[in-house]
Amino acid sequence: MKYYLGIDLGGTNIAAGVVDEDYRIVGKASIKTRLPRPAAEICDDMAKAANLAVQDAGITLDAVQWVGIGSPGTANTDTGILEYSNNLDFHNLPMKAEMEKRLNKAVYIENDANAAAYGEAIAGAAKGKRNVVAITIGTGIGGGVIIDGKIYGGQFFAGAELGHMGIVYNGRPCTCGRRGCLEAYASATGLKALTYEVMQEHKESKMWELSQGNPENISGRTAFDAMRLGDDAGKLVVERYIEYLGYGLANFVNIFQPEILVIGGGVCNEGETLLAPLRKYIDEHTMAISPQVNTKLMVAQLGNDAGIIGAAFLGQMQQ
């Protein structure tokens, strides 16, 4: 049995896992982190998490083929340099060299959203498919594109920033500095903003009761819960949200024509309440040749493990 080690570097948590050749995580560890911190300290913690995961798997680091790291930011997969990460305040960090020095193993790096997309493509909802688009809907919207079985990063390793496709000209401000991005409308943050906007227009809405009259209590579920109670304003929020999200997803289908379009994140817990109308919207707005060959919309299966599994197998693609 061969083993590989994947590290998912986050702003508040570093997760590491030992993955066997059947894509099963056989050992796992996580370390809480905080920002801002010197890069050397974060690299030390990644090495510590890696060693703890190996111990949890009951093997030694010698048994690991290589180490893969998924990190926020622009990861130059040719040089192993993390060129820029806004969240971590990294600039031209030689992450590959630093981690190889600490672990004495070959190290491969990739953007974290790309690594998670790769995980879903090799072991999750899109297992065995060579052309995949994967979207994670959280505070923001992350995404990754797999073309012919390989991660697409573009000429400068910063491609597939899918959350920052414009869907409304001069629309809501986005954290990236642009206006009208998909992330500003279809992320969990965007859904909560839309919920509040509609609540302001409909003081009779059950959404006020569900949020106890406090905008800070609005969640991604508020409008869906209100809709299930027969609330027209809640239904309006859900319909608008699905249109925004569907518009962006239809764009991705038309651009990339993937076999599978994977979406993940807390809003997917709504199940068919979200997925059925979303599939209908996408089918009506994409350039499929026929219903038999159109892109299939699926929910991510690996959850937080997608980044670990995808990172662990970076070596098989980057070697």
N, C-alpha and C positions, 0 to 999 in steps of 0.2 A: 504494500500500500504506500502510495506517495502522499506527502503532505505539503501544503502551501499555507502561507500566513498572510492574512489581510488586515490592514489597519484603516479604520474610518476615523479621520481626524475632524472633530467638530469644535465649535467654539466653547462649548461647556463640557464636552465629554469626548474621551478618546476610547474607542472600542477596538479590540483586536480579537481575531479568531483564527484558530488552526482549522483548515478545511481539507478534507481528504479528496481523493480523485473522483469520488462520486458526488461532490459538491455538498457534503455534509459537514457542518461545523462540529468538531469533536473536542474543542477546547476554546474557552472564551474568557476574556477579562476586560474590564473597563476602569478608567481612571477619570475622576472629575478634574476639570481644568478650569482656568479662568483667564480672562483677557483684560488688559493687554499683558503680555509676558514676553520675555526675550525668547527668540527662536531656539536657542540652545536648550532652554528649560523644557520647551515643548517637545523637542527631539528626544531629550532624556526621558520624558514621560511616555513617549511612543515606544521607546526601547523597553521601558519597564513593563508597559502593557503587553508588549510582544512576548517577553519572557514569562509573564504570568499566564498568558494564554497557552504557551507551550507546556508549562507545568500542569495546567488544568487538563491538557490533553494526555498527560502521562508520557510525553516523549521529550527528547532534547532538541535544541535548536539545530543540531547537526542533521536531524532527520527531515528538516524543512528544505524544500527545493529552492525557494526564493521568497521574498517579502514584497508585497504590493501595498501602496498607500494611496488612498483617495483623500484629497485635500481640497478645501474651498480655494478657488482662485484659478489662475492660469498656470497650468503645469506643462512645462516643455518636456515632452516625452523623449525627445532626442538627446537633450543635454542632462536631464534629471534635475533641472533647476525650476523651482517654484517662482515664476517670474513676478507674480503679483497676487496678493490676497488681501482684499480690503478688510475682511472680517478679522484676519489674524495680524494685519499690519506687517506682512512679509513683503520684501522687495528683493528679488534675485537671490533667494535662499537656495544654496546648493543642497537640497534635501536628500537627493540620492546619495551623494558623497558623505553627508553627515550621518545618515542612517546606516550606510554600509560600514562606516567606521565604528559605529556603536554595536552593530549586530554581526558583523563579519559574514554577511550573506549578500547575494545579489539583490538589489532593490529597484523596483519600478514605481513610478509615480503617475498619477492621473487626477484630473478634476473629480471631485467626489460625486457629483451628479452623473457624470459619465460612467464612473465605476459602478454606481447603483444600477444604471441602465444596462450595463454589461452583465451584471449579476442576474437581472431579470431575463436577459436574453439567453444566458447559458444554463440557468437553473430554475427560473421562475415561470412567470405567466407566458413568456415567449420562448420557452426552452426549445432549442433546435431550430429557431427561425434566424435567418441571416440578415433580414432588414426590419429593424424595430425602432420605434420612437417611444420613449418612456418619459412620463411627466410625473413629478411629485408636487402635490398641491398642499402647501403648508403656509407658514407665515408669508413666504414668497412662493414663487414657482420655479422649480429646478427642472432641468431636462437633459436628456442625452439621446444621441442618435447613433444607431448601429447600422452600418452599410457594409454589405457583403461580409458580415461577421466581425467587422472591426469598428472600433470607436471612431466617429468622425469628430476631429478637432479643428479642422480648417488649416489654412496655411500658417497661422500664427498661434495655434493651440487654444484659441478662445472661442471656437465655433459652438453652435448649438445652444446659445443663451436664449432658450425658447421662451422663457417668461418675459422677455423684453421685445417680443414682436409687437408692433403697434396694432391695435385693433380699433381705436377711436382717435381720430385726428384731433390733436390739441386737447385731449381728454384729461382725466385725473392725473395729478402729479405722481410719478413713480419714484421710488428710492434711488433709482439709477440716474436720475436727473432729467429723464425724458418725460413726456406726457402721453397718456393713452396706452400704456403697455398692458399686455394681457395680465401681468402680475398685479397691476393696480385694480383690476376688475374681477379676476377669477381666482385669486389666492384666497386663503381663509381670511386674511386681512381685508381684501376687497369685498368678500361676501359680507363681512360684518359692517363695512362702511355702507354698502348697498342697503343692508337691513335697516341701519339707522336712518338713512335718507328717506326710505319709504315710511318708517315709523313716524317721522316728522310730518309727513303728509297725511297720515292716518292715525289720529289720536285715539280712535276707537279700537285699534288693532289689538288682538290678544298678545301680540309680541311685547306690548308694554307690561302686561301682567307676567308673562314668562320671564322677562328680564327685571322684574320687580321695580320697574320705573327707572332703572339705572342703566344708562348706556354702557357702562363698564361691564355689565353682566351679559351683554349681547355675545352670543357665540355663533359658530358656524351652524349649530343645530336650531337656533331660535326660529328662523323662518320656516324650516321644514316641520318643526313641531307645531307651529301655529297653523300651517297648511293642513296638517293632519287633524286639527281641531275645527277645521272648516273656515278658517280665517282667510278672507279674500286678499288682504294685504300681504299675508305670508305667502299665499299662492303667487302673487305678483312678484315678490322677491325671488322665489324659486325659479319662476319662468324666465325672469330677466337674467338671473345668474347662469342658468343653463344656456341661454342664448349667447352670453359673453364667452363662457367656457367652450361651447360648441363651435363658435365662430373661430376661435383660436385653434382648436383641434382640427377642424375642417381645413384650415390653412396648412397645418402640418401634413395632413394626409395628401393634399393636393401637391405639396412641394416634394415630399419624400416617397409617397406611395409605399408605405411600409406594409409588411404582412400583418403585423400586430401593432396596435397602438395601446400602450400600457399606461394606466393612470393609477396613482396611489396617493395616500394622504387621508386624513381624518374624514373629509367629506365623503369619501367612498364608502364609509360605513352606512350611508343612506341606501346602499344597494340599488335595487331596481327602480326605486323612487327617483334616483338620479340617472341611472344608466339607461333605462328604457327610453326616456325622452331625448337623452343625449345621443344615443345611437340613431334615433329617428332624425335628429337635426343633422348629424354628420352625414347620414345617407343621402339627405336631400341637398347637401351643399358640397358634395365632393364629386370628382370626375371619374367615378368607377366605370369600368367597361360594362360590368354586369354585376348583379347581386352575388353571383357565385365567386367572383374574384376580388371583391372589395376588401378593404382593410377591416380587420376585426378589432373591436374595442374590448379590452380586458382589464380587470383590476389586478394590480400588483399582488404577488403572492408572498414575497420574501420579507416584507416590512423592513425593519431596521437592519436586518441581516443582508440585504441586497448589496450595500456598500462593502461589507466585509468580504462576501463571496466574490463580487466583481473585482475588488482589489487583489484578492488572493490569486486570481487567474490572469492578472495583467501580463505576467511573464510569458504565457503561451501566445500572446498576441504581439508583444513588443520585442521578443527575442529576434 
